Amino acid sequence: MSSYVERRSNPTAWAAFWVALLGLILMPIPLFIGLILGGGLSLVAAVLVVIALLKGLARSGRGIAPVVFAAIFVLLTWGGISIGGGTIW
């Protein structure tokens, strides 16, 4: 029996998930605070999504589910910002 345990999760994917979720939650704060906090975190999450997606595809798709949700959160944040979230709410 081998002592090697294969890691099935993708830590970068989970980091992207939590950063994107936090950006989505902070985006509705008015007076440009949400724009800076939520928008900044969503940009970081977008970079993490690309890195995690490449890592997940290199592992035959393992740990790719959080990446998909993170990408959705990033798109929702950007969509909310485009209609005035974080600035005029």
Secondary structure, 3 states (H helix, E strand, C coil): CCCCCCCCCCHHHHHHHHHHHHHHHHCCCCCCHHHHHHHHHHHHHHHHHHHHHHHHHHCCCCCCHHHHHHHHHHHHHHHHHHCCCCCCC
